[in-house]
Amino acid sequence: MAMGGKRKRNQDSDGEEDSSKRKIKTETKEPFRPSMIKNKEKRSEVHAKLKHQKKLEKRAKSKARDAAVKRAIELGEELPEKKVPRTIENTREVDETVCKPDDEELFAGNDADEFSSILNRQNNPKILITTCRFNSTRAPAFISELLQIIPNAHYFKRGTYELKKIVEYANKKDFTSIVVVHTNRREPNALLIIGLPDGPTAHFKLTNLVLRKDIKNHGTPTSHRPELVLNNFTTRLGHRVGRMIQSLFPQDPEFKGRRVVTFHNQRDFVFFRHHRYIFEKKEIKKIESKGKKDEDGESEKVPDHKTIARLQECGPRFTLKLVSLQHGTFDTKGGEYEWVHKPEMDTSRRRFFL
C-alpha cells in the first residue's frame, strides 16, 4: 500500500510538471506569421489576404482623417493635429555642432575664413581642373561636362607632374581652386578639391555617376552663370564644406539663363543635380466672372490659371561622400586633418556629420 501511494504521488507531480510546461509554452507562443506556413501556395494566399486587409484599414483611416478635417473646416474649429512620420532624418542623434541662426561666433568666422574674399565678391573664382596620372576613358567626358557647369574653369593635362608642383603653378597663375578627378578601373571614383592659396583640401568619394548622354530627355545648358542651391549643410563641418563648394561658383548668377546647380546633403551623402527651369501658366478650370455676362444673360466663365515650374535635367548627376578635410593644401605626409572619416564612426544610422 505504501509503495502504491508513493507511485501515485509521483504520477501526480509529473502531471503537474507537464501542465506547467504546457502553460509556459502557451504563454511564450509566437504570434502567427505567414512565414510559419510551410505550404507555398497557402502561405502566399494568407499573405495576400493580410496585405489586402492592411490596405483597407489604411484607406479607412485616411478617409476618417479627411472627414475630420472637412468637418473642422465647416465648423470653423481647429484642424486635428497632423502626424509627422518618424524618419531617420528627424530622429537623428543630438549634435552640439549644429549651426544656430543666432551664432555670432559662426558669422564672425565667416568673415575671416579662406573663402571670404570670393563669397564677398572681392575676387572672382578661377578653377583649374585636372586628372590623376593614369587617366581613363570616362574621365574626359566627365571633365568636359564639369567645364560647362563651373564658370571660368580651365582644364590642364596632368602628365607626370606631382600635385604639389601643380599647386605651385596654380598659385602663380592666380587660380582660386584646383579640382582633381581620380579614376579607378576606368571609372571616376573620387574628387579632390584644393582651396588656394592656403587650403583647405577636401577629399570626396564619387559614386553613381551618370553622364549627360545617358540621361533620358536631357537638356543642353547655356553659358549663363548658374544659380547655386545648397541644402542641409547644418553642422559646423557641413557649413565649412558648403562654403568650399560655394567658392567654386561666381556669386552673381544670371537669372535669365534659368540654370540651377544643386548640392543636396542627405545622411552625409551630397547629391549633385543640374537643371534648367521654366515657369508656365496652366489652365486648371473655368470659373464664373461676377461682372461679365454673355449674350444669354448668364455670367461668362473665365479660365483660371495656375503657375507651375517645369524642370529639365542637364546632367551629369553624381553622389559625393566626404572622406577627409585637411588643413592647407594637399600634403599626404605632413598635413594636419580637420576631420577624417573612420569606420568606427558608423556605429549608428542616426548619426550625421554634415
For each residue, the residues with C-beta under 8 A, 3 or more apart:
1: 4 5
2: 5 6
3: 6 7
4: 1 7 8
5: 1 2 8 9
6: 2 3 9 10
7: 3 4 10 11
8: 4 5 11 12
9: 5 6 12 13
10: 6 7 13 14
11: 7 8 14 15
12: 8 9 15 16
13: 9 10 16 17
14: 10 11 17 18
15: 11 12 18 19
16: 12 13 19 20
17: 13 14 20 21
18: 14 15 21 22
19: 15 16 22 23
20: 16 17 23 24
21: 17 18 24 25
22: 18 19 25 26
23: 19 20 26 27
24: 20 21 27 28
25: 21 22 28 29
26: 22 23 29
27: 23 24
28: 24 25
29: 25 26
30: 33 36
31:
32: 36
33: 30 36
34: 37 43 46 47 50
35: 43
36: 30 32 33
37: 34 42 43 46
38: 43
39: 42 43
40: 43 44
41: 44 45
42: 37 39 45 46
43: 34 35 37 38 39 40 46 47
44: 40 41 47 48
45: 41 42 48 49
46: 34 37 42 43 49 50
47: 34 43 44 50 51
48: 44 45 51 52
49: 45 46 52 53
50: 34 46 47 53 54
51: 47 48 54 55
52: 48 49 55 56
53: 49 50 56 57
54: 50 51 57 58
55: 51 52 58 59
56: 52 53 59 60
57: 53 54 60 61
58: 54 55 61 62
59: 55 56 62 63
60: 56 57 63 64
61: 57 58 64 65
62: 58 59 65 66
63: 59 60 66 67
64: 60 61 67 68
65: 61 62 68 69 80
66: 62 63 69 70
67: 63 64 70 71
68: 64 65 71 72 80
69: 65 66 72 73 79 80
70: 66 67 73 74
71: 67 68 74 75 77
72: 68 69 75 77 78 79 80
73: 69 70 76 79
74: 70 71
75: 71 72
76: 73
77: 71 72
78: 72
79: 69 72 73 82
80: 65 68 69 72
81:
82: 79
83:
84: 90
85:
86: 90 91
87: 90 91
88: 91 92 267 349 350
89: 92 266 267
90: 84 86 87
91: 86 87 88 350
92: 88 89 95 350 351 352
93: 348 350 351 352
94:
95: 92 98 235 351 352
96:
97: 235 236 237
98: 95 234 235
99: 103 106 234 235 236 238 239
100: 103 106
101:
102:
103: 99 100 106 107
104: 107 108
105: 108 109
106: 99 100 103 109 110 236 239
107: 103 104 110 111
108: 104 105 111 112
109: 105 106 112 113
110: 106 107 113 116 119 243
111: 107 108 116 120
112: 108 109 116
113: 109 110 116 240 243
114: 195 198 199 200
115: 118 119 195 243 244 246 247
116: 110 111 112 113 119 120
117: 120 122 123
118: 115 121 122 123 124 125 176 247 251
119: 110 115 116 243 246 247 251
120: 111 116 117
121: 118 251 252
122: 117 118
123: 117 118 176
124: 118 152 176 250
125: 118 151 152 176 177 247 248 249 250
126: 152 154 174 175 176 177
127: 150 152 153 154 175 176 177 178 179 248
128: 153 154 156 166 170 173 175 177 178 179
129: 143 146 147 150 153 154 155 156 178 179 180 181
130: 155 156 157 158 166 178 179 180 181
131: 135 139 143 157 158 180 181 182 183
132: 135 158 180 181 182 183
133: 158 159 160
134: 183
135: 131 132 139 140 158 183
136: 139 183 185 186 187 188
137: 140 141 186
138: 141 142 183 186 187 188 209 211
139: 131 135 136 142 143 181 183 188
140: 135 137 143 144
141: 137 138 144 145 211 213
142: 138 139 145 146 181 188 209 211 316
143: 129 131 139 140 146 147 155 181
144: 140 141 147 148
145: 141 142 148 149 211 212 315 316
146: 129 142 143 149 150 153 179 181
147: 129 143 144 150 153 154 155
148: 144 145 221
149: 145 146 221 226 261 274
150: 127 129 146 147 153 179 248 249
151: 125 225 226 249 250
152: 124 125 126 127 250
153: 127 128 129 146 147 150 179
154: 126 127 128 129 147
155: 129 130 143 147
156: 128 129 130 166
157: 130 131
158: 130 131 132 133 135 161 166
159: 133
160: 133
161: 158 165 166
162: 165 166
163: 166 167 180 330
164: 167 168 329 330 331
165: 161 162 168 169
166: 128 130 156 158 161 162 163 169 170 178
167: 163 164 170 171 178 194 196 329 330
168: 164 165 171 172
169: 165 166 172 173
170: 128 166 167 173 175 178 196
171: 167 168 174 175 196 197
172: 168 169
173: 128 169 170
174: 126 171
175: 126 127 128 170 171 178 196
176: 118 123 124 125 126 127 195 196 247
177: 125 126 127 128 193 194 195 196 247 248
178: 127 128 129 130 166 167 170 175 192 193 194 196
179: 127 128 129 130 146 150 153 191 192 193 194 248
180: 129 130 131 132 163 191 192 193 194
181: 129 130 131 132 139 142 143 146 188 190 191
182: 131 132 188 189 190 191 192 206
183: 131 132 134 135 136 138 139 186 187 188 189
184: 187 189 190
185: 136
186: 136 137 138 183
187: 136 138 183 184 209
188: 136 138 139 142 181 182 183 191 206 209
189: 182 183 184 205 206 207
190: 181 182 184 203 204 205 206 323
191: 179 180 181 182 188 203 204 206 320
192: 178 179 180 182 201 202 203 204 330
193: 177 178 179 180 201 202 204 244 245 248
194: 167 177 178 179 180 199 201 329 330
195: 114 115 176 177 198 199 200 201 244 247 329
196: 167 170 171 175 176 177 178 329
197: 171 329
198: 114 195 328 329
199: 114 194 195 326 327 328 329
200: 114 195 240 244 325 326 327 328 338
201: 192 193 194 195 325 326 328 329 330 335
202: 192 193 241 244 322 324 325 326
203: 190 191 192 322 323 324 325 326
204: 190 191 192 193 270 320 321 322 323
205: 189 190 320 321 322 323
206: 182 188 189 190 191 209 318 319 320
207: 189 318 319 321
208: 317 318 319
209: 138 142 187 188 206 316 317 318
210: 214 215 315 316 317 318
211: 138 141 142 145 214 215 315 316
212: 145 215 218 314 315 316
213: 141 218 315
214: 210 211 315
215: 210 211 212 218 313 315 316 317
216:
217: 312 313
218: 212 213 215 312 313 314 315
219: 275 276 312 313 314
220: 314
221: 148 149 226 259 274 276 314
222: 257 259
223: 257
224: 253 254 256 257 258 259
225: 151 249 250 252 253 254 257 259
226: 149 151 221 249 253 257 259 260 261 274
227: 253 255 259 260 261
228: 246 249 253 260 261 263
229: 260 261 262 263 264
230: 233 242 245 246 263 265
231: 262 263 264 265
232: 238 264 265 266 354
233: 230 238 239 241 242 265 354
234: 98 99 238 239 354
235: 95 97 98 99 238 239 352 353 354
236: 97 99 106 239 240
237: 97 240 241 325 338 339 353 354
238: 99 232 233 234 235 241 242 265 353 354
239: 99 106 233 234 235 236 242 243
240: 113 200 236 237 243 244 325 338
241: 202 233 237 238 244 245 322 325 354
242: 230 233 238 239 245 246 263
243: 110 113 115 119 239 240 246 247
244: 115 193 195 200 202 240 241 247 248
245: 193 230 241 242 248 249 263
246: 115 119 228 230 242 243 249 251
247: 115 118 119 125 176 177 195 243 244
248: 125 127 150 177 179 193 244 245
249: 125 150 151 225 226 228 245 246 261
250: 124 125 151 152 225 253
251: 118 119 121 246
252: 121 225
253: 224 225 226 227 228 250 257 259
254: 224 225 257 259
255: 227 258
256: 224
257: 222 223 224 225 226 253 254
258: 224 255 276 277 278
259: 221 222 224 225 226 227 253 254 274 275 276 314
260: 226 227 228 229 274 275 276 277
261: 149 226 227 228 229 249 272 273 274
262: 229 231 271 272 273 274 275
263: 228 229 230 231 242 245 270 271 272
264: 229 231 232 270 271 273
265: 230 231 232 233 238 268 269 270 271 354
266: 89 232 269 271
267: 88 89 352
268: 265 321 322 352 353 354
269: 265 266 319 320 321
270: 204 263 264 265 319 320 321 322 354
271: 262 263 264 265 266 317 319
272: 261 262 263 316 317 318 319 320
273: 261 262 264 313 317
274: 149 221 226 259 260 261 262 313 314 315 316 317
275: 219 259 260 262 311 312 313 314
276: 219 221 258 259 260 311 312 314
277: 258 260 309 310 311 312
278: 258 309 310
279: 307 308 309 310
280: 307 308 309 310
281: 305 306 307 308
282: 305 306 307 308
283: 286 303 304 305 306
284: 304 305 306
285: 303 304
286: 283 301 302 303 304
287: 301 302 304
288: 299 300 301 302
289: 292 299 300 301 302
290: 299
291:
292: 289 299 300 302
293: 297 298 299 300
294: 297 298 299 300
295:
296:
297: 293 294
298: 293 294
299: 288 289 290 292 293 294
300: 288 289 292 293 294
301: 286 287 288 289
302: 286 287 288 289 292
303: 283 285 286
304: 283 284 285 286 287
305: 281 282 283 284
306: 281 282 283 284
307: 279 280 281 282
308: 279 280 281 282
309: 277 278 279 280
310: 277 278 279 280
311: 275 276 277
312: 217 218 219 275 276 277
313: 215 217 218 219 273 274 275 317
314: 212 218 219 220 221 259 274 275 276
315: 145 210 211 212 213 214 215 218 274
316: 142 145 209 210 211 212 215 272 274
317: 208 209 210 215 271 272 273 274 313
318: 206 207 208 209 210 272
319: 206 207 208 269 270 271 272
320: 191 204 205 206 269 270 272
321: 204 205 207 268 269 270 341
322: 202 203 204 205 241 268 270 325 339 341 353 354
323: 190 203 204 205 340 341
324: 202 203 337 339 340 341
325: 200 201 202 203 237 240 241 322 337 338 339 340
326: 199 200 201 202 203 330 331 335 336 337 338
327: 199 200 335 336 337 338
328: 198 199 200 201 331 335 336
329: 164 167 194 195 196 197 198 199 201
330: 163 164 167 192 194 201 326 335
331: 164 326 328 334 335
332: 335
333:
334: 331
335: 201 326 327 328 330 331 332
336: 326 327 328
337: 324 325 326 327 340
338: 200 237 240 325 326 327
339: 237 322 324 325 353
340: 323 324 325 337
341: 321 322 323 324 345 353
342: 345
343: 346
344: 347
345: 341 342 351 353
346: 343
347: 344 351
348: 93 351
349: 88
350: 88 91 92 93
351: 92 93 95 345 347 348
352: 92 93 95 235 267 268
353: 235 237 238 268 322 339 341 345
354: 232 233 234 235 237 238 241 265 268 270 322
